[in-house]
Amino acid sequence: MGRKYIFTNKKESKKGIMSAILGTVSLLSLFLAVYGTFQNQGEALVKYGMGALFALLFALAGIVLGILSKMEEDKFYVFSYLGILLNILAIAGVGFILYAGVYGL
């Protein structure tokens, strides 16, 4: 049996790649904000709050880009799905931080 090759001109969506990058940056920012607050004996400085706010904004933009990239035709969608997943995790992380702050976890 010979090998079968499939040639395609599909490429990854640039919006999907950007979505994955924004999700990674958002999660990293949230992790660093939580770690910095932990190192500061639980006292959250304003810079950590601003970092979490920007992480939320990046995650929202990343979700929009991920959805828009998923709607493109004849593209690979690995980074689109990855970006959507990472950005949802970042938004859930911000939500958990807010929940923990309000209800004192």
N, CA, C and O atoms as a GROMACS GRO file, in nm:
protein
  420
    1MET      N    1   0.084  -0.118   0.000
    1MET     CA    2   0.000   0.000   0.000
    1MET      C    3   0.088   0.124   0.000
    1MET      O    4   0.184   0.135   0.077
    2GLY      N    5   0.056   0.215  -0.085
    2GLY     CA    6   0.130   0.340  -0.091
    2GLY      C    7   0.076   0.440   0.009
    2GLY      O    8  -0.035   0.427   0.061
    3ARG      N    9   0.155   0.536   0.035
    3ARG     CA   10   0.113   0.642   0.126
    3ARG      C   11   0.019   0.736   0.052
    3ARG      O   12   0.033   0.763  -0.067
    4LYS      N   13  -0.076   0.784   0.128
    4LYS     CA   14  -0.170   0.880   0.070
    4LYS      C   15  -0.140   1.017   0.128
    4LYS      O   16  -0.132   1.034   0.249
    5TYR      N   17  -0.122   1.112   0.041
    5TYR     CA   18  -0.095   1.249   0.082
    5TYR      C   19  -0.216   1.335   0.051
    5TYR      O   20  -0.281   1.320  -0.052
    6ILE      N   21  -0.242   1.424   0.142
    6ILE     CA   22  -0.350   1.520   0.121
    6ILE      C   23  -0.287   1.658   0.120
    6ILE      O   24  -0.227   1.702   0.217
    7PHE      N   25  -0.303   1.724   0.007
    7PHE     CA   26  -0.249   1.858  -0.004
    7PHE      C   27  -0.364   1.957   0.017
    7PHE      O   28  -0.473   1.940  -0.036
    8THR      N   29  -0.336   2.059   0.094
    8THR     CA   30  -0.438   2.158   0.123
    8THR      C   31  -0.375   2.296   0.128
    8THR      O   32  -0.255   2.310   0.150
    9ASN      N   33  -0.455   2.395   0.107
    9ASN     CA   34  -0.405   2.531   0.117
    9ASN      C   35  -0.461   2.600   0.241
    9ASN      O   36  -0.458   2.722   0.250
   10LYS      N   37  -0.511   2.520   0.336
   10LYS     CA   38  -0.561   2.576   0.462
   10LYS      C   39  -0.445   2.628   0.545
   10LYS      O   40  -0.335   2.572   0.544
   11LYS      N   41  -0.471   2.734   0.616
   11LYS     CA   42  -0.372   2.791   0.708
   11LYS      C   43  -0.443   2.821   0.840
   11LYS      O   44  -0.566   2.825   0.847
   12GLU      N   45  -0.363   2.843   0.943
   12GLU     CA   46  -0.421   2.885   1.071
   12GLU      C   47  -0.469   3.028   1.057
   12GLU      O   48  -0.409   3.109   0.987
   13SER      N   49  -0.577   3.058   1.125
   13SER     CA   50  -0.632   3.192   1.124
   13SER      C   51  -0.546   3.283   1.211
   13SER      O   52  -0.510   3.246   1.323
   14LYS      N   53  -0.514   3.401   1.161
   14LYS     CA   54  -0.435   3.496   1.240
   14LYS      C   55  -0.514   3.545   1.360
   14LYS      O   56  -0.456   3.572   1.466
   15LYS      N   57  -0.645   3.556   1.345
   15LYS     CA   58  -0.728   3.596   1.459
   15LYS      C   59  -0.727   3.487   1.566
   15LYS      O   60  -0.728   3.518   1.685
   16GLY      N   61  -0.725   3.361   1.525
   16GLY     CA   62  -0.719   3.250   1.620
   16GLY      C   63  -0.587   3.249   1.696
   16GLY      O   64  -0.585   3.224   1.817
   17ILE      N   65  -0.479   3.276   1.626
   17ILE     CA   66  -0.348   3.281   1.692
   17ILE      C   67  -0.344   3.397   1.791
   17ILE      O   68  -0.294   3.382   1.902
   18MET      N   69  -0.398   3.512   1.750
   18MET     CA   70  -0.401   3.627   1.841
   18MET      C   71  -0.490   3.599   1.962
   18MET      O   72  -0.459   3.643   2.073
   19SER      N   73  -0.598   3.527   1.941
   19SER     CA   74  -0.686   3.490   2.051
   19SER      C   75  -0.612   3.402   2.152
   19SER      O   76  -0.624   3.422   2.273
   20ALA      N   77  -0.535   3.306   2.103
   20ALA     CA   78  -0.458   3.219   2.192
   20ALA      C   79  -0.351   3.299   2.267
   20ALA      O   80  -0.325   3.273   2.385
   21ILE      N   81  -0.288   3.394   2.199
   21ILE     CA   82  -0.187   3.477   2.265
   21ILE      C   83  -0.251   3.563   2.374
   21ILE      O   84  -0.197   3.573   2.484
   22LEU      N   85  -0.365   3.624   2.344
   22LEU     CA   86  -0.433   3.705   2.445
   22LEU      C   87  -0.478   3.621   2.564
   22LEU      O   88  -0.471   3.667   2.678
   23GLY      N   89  -0.523   3.498   2.539
   23GLY     CA   90  -0.561   3.409   2.649
   23GLY      C   91  -0.443   3.374   2.737
   23GLY      O   92  -0.455   3.370   2.859
   24THR      N   93  -0.328   3.349   2.674
   24THR     CA   94  -0.208   3.316   2.750
   24THR      C   95  -0.162   3.435   2.833
   24THR      O   96  -0.127   3.420   2.950
   25VAL      N   97  -0.163   3.554   2.773
   25VAL     CA   98  -0.123   3.675   2.846
   25VAL      C   99  -0.219   3.702   2.962
   25VAL      O  100  -0.176   3.740   3.070
   26SER      N  101  -0.348   3.681   2.939
   26SER     CA  102  -0.447   3.703   3.044
   26SER      C  103  -0.425   3.609   3.162
   26SER      O  104  -0.424   3.651   3.277
   27LEU      N  105  -0.407   3.481   3.132
   27LEU     CA  106  -0.386   3.384   3.239
   27LEU      C  107  -0.256   3.411   3.314
   27LEU      O  108  -0.252   3.399   3.437
   28LEU      N  109  -0.153   3.446   3.242
   28LEU     CA  110  -0.025   3.477   3.306
   28LEU      C  111  -0.038   3.601   3.395
   28LEU      O  112   0.017   3.605   3.505
   29SER      N  113  -0.108   3.702   3.347
   29SER     CA  114  -0.129   3.824   3.427
   29SER      C  115  -0.206   3.794   3.555
   29SER      O  116  -0.172   3.844   3.662
   30LEU      N  117  -0.310   3.713   3.542
   30LEU     CA  118  -0.388   3.676   3.662
   30LEU      C  119  -0.303   3.597   3.761
   30LEU      O  120  -0.309   3.621   3.881
   31PHE      N  121  -0.225   3.504   3.709
   31PHE     CA  122  -0.138   3.426   3.797
   31PHE      C  123  -0.040   3.516   3.870
   31PHE      O  124  -0.019   3.501   3.990
   32LEU      N  125   0.020   3.610   3.798
   32LEU     CA  126   0.117   3.699   3.861
   32LEU      C  127   0.051   3.793   3.962
   32LEU      O  128   0.111   3.826   4.064
   33ALA      N  129  -0.072   3.835   3.935
   33ALA     CA  130  -0.144   3.921   4.030
   33ALA      C  131  -0.176   3.843   4.158
   33ALA      O  132  -0.159   3.896   4.268
   34VAL      N  133  -0.220   3.721   4.144
   34VAL     CA  134  -0.251   3.639   4.262
   34VAL      C  135  -0.123   3.606   4.338
   34VAL      O  136  -0.121   3.611   4.461
   35TYR      N  137  -0.018   3.572   4.266
   35TYR     CA  138   0.110   3.541   4.330
   35TYR      C  139   0.166   3.663   4.404
   35TYR      O  140   0.216   3.651   4.516
   36GLY      N  141   0.158   3.780   4.340
   36GLY     CA  142   0.206   3.902   4.404
   36GLY      C  143   0.128   3.936   4.530
   36GLY      O  144   0.184   3.980   4.630
   37THR      N  145  -0.003   3.915   4.524
   37THR     CA  146  -0.087   3.939   4.642
   37THR      C  147  -0.053   3.840   4.752
   37THR      O  148  -0.049   3.876   4.869
   38PHE      N  149  -0.029   3.716   4.715
   38PHE     CA  150   0.010   3.614   4.813
   38PHE      C  151   0.143   3.651   4.878
   38PHE      O  152   0.159   3.637   5.000
   39GLN      N  153   0.239   3.697   4.800
   39GLN     CA  154   0.370   3.737   4.852
   39GLN      C  155   0.359   3.859   4.943
   39GLN      O  156   0.444   3.881   5.030
   40ASN      N  157   0.254   3.939   4.922
   40ASN     CA  158   0.234   4.060   5.000
   40ASN      C  159   0.140   4.036   5.119
   40ASN      O  160   0.072   4.128   5.164
   41GLN      N  161   0.135   3.912   5.168
   41GLN     CA  162   0.052   3.871   5.281
   41GLN      C  163  -0.096   3.902   5.260
   41GLN      O  164  -0.165   3.938   5.356
   42GLY      N  165  -0.145   3.889   5.138
   42GLY     CA  166  -0.287   3.904   5.110
   42GLY      C  167  -0.332   4.046   5.082
   42GLY      O  168  -0.450   4.070   5.056
   43GLU      N  169  -0.241   4.140   5.086
   43GLU     CA  170  -0.277   4.279   5.058
   43GLU      C  171  -0.259   4.304   4.908
   43GLU      O  172  -0.147   4.303   4.857
   44ALA      N  173  -0.370   4.327   4.841
   44ALA     CA  174  -0.367   4.348   4.696
   44ALA      C  175  -0.338   4.494   4.666
   44ALA      O  176  -0.414   4.583   4.705
   45LEU      N  177  -0.229   4.517   4.598
   45LEU     CA  178  -0.194   4.653   4.558
   45LEU      C  179  -0.275   4.692   4.436
   45LEU      O  180  -0.331   4.608   4.366
   46VAL      N  181  -0.280   4.822   4.411
   46VAL     CA  182  -0.358   4.873   4.298
   46VAL      C  183  -0.304   4.818   4.166
   46VAL      O  184  -0.381   4.790   4.074
   47LYS      N  185  -0.173   4.801   4.156
   47LYS     CA  186  -0.116   4.750   4.031
   47LYS      C  187  -0.162   4.608   4.002
   47LYS      O  188  -0.174   4.570   3.886
   48TYR      N  189  -0.188   4.529   4.105
   48TYR     CA  190  -0.239   4.393   4.082
   48TYR      C  191  -0.384   4.397   4.034
   48TYR      O  192  -0.425   4.319   3.948
   49GLY      N  193  -0.461   4.489   4.091
   49GLY     CA  194  -0.598   4.506   4.046
   49GLY      C  195  -0.606   4.553   3.902
   49GLY      O  196  -0.691   4.507   3.825
   50MET      N  197  -0.519   4.645   3.866
   50MET     CA  198  -0.516   4.693   3.727
   50MET      C  199  -0.472   4.582   3.632
   50MET      O  200  -0.522   4.572   3.520
   51GLY      N  201  -0.378   4.500   3.677
   51GLY     CA  202  -0.336   4.386   3.595
   51GLY      C  203  -0.451   4.290   3.571
   51GLY      O  204  -0.467   4.238   3.461
   52ALA      N  205  -0.530   4.265   3.675
   52ALA     CA  206  -0.646   4.176   3.660
   52ALA      C  207  -0.752   4.239   3.571
   52ALA      O  208  -0.818   4.169   3.495
   53LEU      N  209  -0.770   4.371   3.580
   53LEU     CA  210  -0.865   4.440   3.493
   53LEU      C  211  -0.823   4.431   3.347
   53LEU      O  212  -0.905   4.403   3.259
   54PHE      N  213  -0.696   4.455   3.321
   54PHE     CA  214  -0.647   4.443   3.184
   54PHE      C  215  -0.653   4.298   3.135
   54PHE      O  216  -0.678   4.274   3.017
   55ALA      N  217  -0.631   4.204   3.224
   55ALA     CA  218  -0.644   4.062   3.186
   55ALA      C  219  -0.787   4.032   3.145
   55ALA      O  220  -0.810   3.958   3.050
   56LEU      N  221  -0.884   4.089   3.217
   56LEU     CA  222  -1.024   4.070   3.181
   56LEU      C  223  -1.054   4.132   3.044
   56LEU      O  224  -1.122   4.070   2.962
   57LEU      N  225  -1.003   4.251   3.020
   57LEU     CA  226  -1.025   4.315   2.890
   57LEU      C  227  -0.959   4.236   2.777
   57LEU      O  228  -1.018   4.220   2.670
   58PHE      N  229  -0.838   4.188   2.800
   58PHE     CA  230  -0.770   4.106   2.699
   58PHE      C  231  -0.848   3.977   2.673
   58PHE      O  232  -0.859   3.933   2.559
   59ALA      N  233  -0.901   3.918   2.779
   59ALA     CA  234  -0.975   3.792   2.764
   59ALA      C  235  -1.104   3.815   2.684
   59ALA      O  236  -1.142   3.733   2.601
   60LEU      N  237  -1.172   3.926   2.710
   60LEU     CA  238  -1.293   3.956   2.633
   60LEU      C  239  -1.260   3.977   2.486
   60LEU      O  240  -1.331   3.927   2.398
   61ALA      N  241  -1.153   4.051   2.459
   61ALA     CA  242  -1.111   4.071   2.320
   61ALA      C  243  -1.069   3.938   2.258
   61ALA      O  244  -1.094   3.914   2.140
   62GLY      N  245  -1.004   3.852   2.337
   62GLY     CA  246  -0.960   3.722   2.287
   62GLY      C  247  -1.077   3.631   2.252
   62GLY      O  248  -1.070   3.556   2.154
   63ILE      N  249  -1.183   3.637   2.330
   63ILE     CA  250  -1.300   3.556   2.299
   63ILE      C  251  -1.364   3.603   2.169
   63ILE      O  252  -1.403   3.522   2.085
   64VAL      N  253  -1.374   3.733   2.153
   64VAL     CA  254  -1.431   3.787   2.029
   64VAL      C  255  -1.347   3.744   1.910
   64VAL      O  256  -1.400   3.700   1.808
   65LEU      N  257  -1.215   3.756   1.922
   65LEU     CA  258  -1.127   3.714   1.812
   65LEU      C  259  -1.137   3.564   1.786
   65LEU      O  260  -1.136   3.521   1.671
   66GLY      N  261  -1.147   3.485   1.892
   66GLY     CA  262  -1.160   3.340   1.876
   66GLY      C  263  -1.287   3.302   1.802
   66GLY      O  264  -1.286   3.215   1.716
   67ILE      N  265  -1.396   3.367   1.836
   67ILE     CA  266  -1.524   3.339   1.770
   67ILE      C  267  -1.520   3.384   1.625
   67ILE      O  268  -1.567   3.314   1.536
   68LEU      N  269  -1.463   3.504   1.602
   68LEU     CA  270  -1.453   3.552   1.463
   68LEU      C  271  -1.364   3.462   1.379
   68LEU      O  272  -1.393   3.439   1.261
   69SER      N  273  -1.255   3.410   1.438
   69SER     CA  274  -1.167   3.321   1.363
   69SER      C  275  -1.233   3.187   1.335
   69SER      O  276  -1.206   3.124   1.232
   70LYS      N  277  -1.319   3.143   1.426
   70LYS     CA  278  -1.391   3.017   1.404
   70LYS      C  279  -1.491   3.029   1.290
   70LYS      O  280  -1.524   2.930   1.226
   71MET      N  281  -1.538   3.150   1.264
   71MET     CA  282  -1.635   3.171   1.158
   71MET      C  283  -1.570   3.181   1.020
   71MET      O  284  -1.641   3.180   0.919
   72GLU      N  285  -1.438   3.191   1.013
   72GLU     CA  286  -1.369   3.195   0.885
   72GLU      C  287  -1.373   3.058   0.819
   72GLU      O  288  -1.368   2.955   0.887
   73GLU      N  289  -1.382   3.057   0.688
   73GLU     CA  290  -1.388   2.931   0.614
   73GLU      C  291  -1.249   2.891   0.564
   73GLU      O  292  -1.162   2.976   0.546
   74ASP      N  293  -1.231   2.762   0.543
   74ASP     CA  294  -1.107   2.705   0.491
   74ASP      C  295  -0.985   2.741   0.574
   74ASP      O  296  -0.881   2.779   0.521
   75LYS      N  297  -1.000   2.729   0.704
   75LYS     CA  298  -0.890   2.754   0.797
   75LYS      C  299  -0.881   2.637   0.894
   75LYS      O  300  -0.977   2.563   0.914
   76PHE      N  301  -0.764   2.622   0.954
   76PHE     CA  302  -0.751   2.530   1.066
   76PHE      C  303  -0.798   2.603   1.191
   76PHE      O  304  -0.780   2.724   1.203
   77TYR      N  305  -0.857   2.530   1.285
   77TYR     CA  306  -0.920   2.594   1.400
   77TYR      C  307  -0.857   2.558   1.534
   77TYR      O  308  -0.919   2.581   1.638
   78VAL      N  309  -0.738   2.503   1.534
   78VAL     CA  310  -0.674   2.462   1.659
   78VAL      C  311  -0.654   2.583   1.751
   78VAL      O  312  -0.690   2.578   1.868
   79PHE      N  313  -0.597   2.690   1.697
   79PHE     CA  314  -0.572   2.808   1.780
   79PHE      C  315  -0.701   2.880   1.815
   79PHE      O  316  -0.710   2.946   1.918
   80SER      N  317  -0.802   2.868   1.729
   80SER     CA  318  -0.932   2.930   1.761
   80SER      C  319  -0.990   2.865   1.886
   80SER      O  320  -1.031   2.934   1.980
   81TYR      N  321  -0.994   2.731   1.888
   81TYR     CA  322  -1.047   2.660   2.004
   81TYR      C  323  -0.960   2.684   2.128
   81TYR      O  324  -1.012   2.704   2.238
   82LEU      N  325  -0.829   2.681   2.109
   82LEU     CA  326  -0.738   2.703   2.221
   82LEU      C  327  -0.756   2.843   2.278
   82LEU      O  328  -0.759   2.861   2.400
   83GLY      N  329  -0.768   2.943   2.192
   83GLY     CA  330  -0.787   3.080   2.236
   83GLY      C  331  -0.917   3.097   2.311
   83GLY      O  332  -0.921   3.164   2.414
   84ILE      N  333  -1.025   3.039   2.259
   84ILE     CA  334  -1.154   3.048   2.327
   84ILE      C  335  -1.145   2.984   2.465
   84ILE      O  336  -1.194   3.040   2.564
   85LEU      N  337  -1.083   2.867   2.473
   85LEU     CA  338  -1.070   2.797   2.601
   85LEU      C  339  -0.987   2.878   2.701
   85LEU      O  340  -1.028   2.895   2.816
   86LEU      N  341  -0.872   2.929   2.658
   86LEU     CA  342  -0.786   3.004   2.749
   86LEU      C  343  -0.854   3.132   2.798
   86LEU      O  344  -0.841   3.170   2.914
   87ASN      N  345  -0.926   3.198   2.708
   87ASN     CA  346  -0.992   3.322   2.747
   87ASN      C  347  -1.110   3.296   2.840
   87ASN      O  348  -1.136   3.377   2.929
   88ILE      N  349  -1.181   3.187   2.820
   88ILE     CA  350  -1.289   3.152   2.913
   88ILE      C  351  -1.230   3.120   3.051
   88ILE      O  352  -1.288   3.159   3.153
   89LEU      N  353  -1.116   3.052   3.055
   89LEU     CA  354  -1.051   3.025   3.183
   89LEU      C  355  -1.008   3.154   3.251
   89LEU      O  356  -1.019   3.166   3.373
   90ALA      N  357  -0.959   3.250   3.174
   90ALA     CA  358  -0.917   3.378   3.232
   90ALA      C  359  -1.036   3.454   3.288
   90ALA      O  360  -1.028   3.511   3.397
   91ILE      N  361  -1.147   3.455   3.216
   91ILE     CA  362  -1.267   3.524   3.266
   91ILE      C  363  -1.320   3.453   3.391
   91ILE      O  364  -1.364   3.518   3.486
   92ALA      N  365  -1.316   3.320   3.390
   92ALA     CA  366  -1.357   3.245   3.509
   92ALA      C  367  -1.264   3.276   3.627
   92ALA      O  368  -1.310   3.283   3.741
   93GLY      N  369  -1.135   3.292   3.600
   93GLY     CA  370  -1.040   3.327   3.706
   93GLY      C  371  -1.070   3.463   3.767
   93GLY      O  372  -1.066   3.479   3.889
   94VAL      N  373  -1.100   3.561   3.682
   94VAL     CA  374  -1.137   3.694   3.734
   94VAL      C  375  -1.266   3.684   3.815
   94VAL      O  376  -1.279   3.745   3.920
   95GLY      N  377  -1.361   3.607   3.764
   95GLY     CA  378  -1.486   3.588   3.837
   95GLY      C  379  -1.464   3.523   3.972
   95GLY      O  380  -1.527   3.562   4.071
   96PHE      N  381  -1.375   3.424   3.977
   96PHE     CA  382  -1.345   3.359   4.104
   96PHE      C  383  -1.278   3.455   4.201
   96PHE      O  384  -1.308   3.454   4.321
   97ILE      N  385  -1.187   3.539   4.150
   97ILE     CA  386  -1.120   3.637   4.236
   97ILE      C  387  -1.222   3.734   4.295
   97ILE      O  388  -1.216   3.767   4.413
   98LEU      N  389  -1.314   3.781   4.211
   98LEU     CA  390  -1.418   3.871   4.260
   98LEU      C  391  -1.509   3.802   4.360
   98LEU      O  392  -1.544   3.861   4.463
   99TYR      N  393  -1.547   3.678   4.330
   99TYR     CA  394  -1.631   3.601   4.423
   99TYR      C  395  -1.560   3.582   4.557
   99TYR      O  396  -1.620   3.598   4.663
  100ALA      N  397  -1.432   3.547   4.551
  100ALA     CA  398  -1.357   3.525   4.674
  100ALA      C  399  -1.342   3.656   4.752
  100ALA      O  400  -1.341   3.654   4.875
  101GLY      N  401  -1.330   3.767   4.682
  101GLY     CA  402  -1.317   3.895   4.750
  101GLY      C  403  -1.447   3.938   4.817
  101GLY      O  404  -1.445   3.997   4.925
  102VAL      N  405  -1.558   3.910   4.754
  102VAL     CA  406  -1.688   3.951   4.809
  102VAL      C  407  -1.729   3.860   4.924
  102VAL      O  408  -1.774   3.908   5.028
  103TYR      N  409  -1.714   3.729   4.906
  103TYR     CA  410  -1.762   3.634   5.005
  103TYR      C  411  -1.652   3.580   5.097
  103TYR      O  412  -1.678   3.494   5.180
  104GLY      N  413  -1.532   3.629   5.081
  104GLY     CA  414  -1.424   3.598   5.174
  104GLY      C  415  -1.379   3.455   5.178
  104GLY      O  416  -1.381   3.392   5.284
  105LEU      N  417  -1.340   3.401   5.067
  105LEU     CA  418  -1.286   3.263   5.067
  105LEU      C  419  -1.147   3.259   5.121
  105LEU      O  420  -1.087   3.152   5.128
   0.00000   0.00000   0.00000
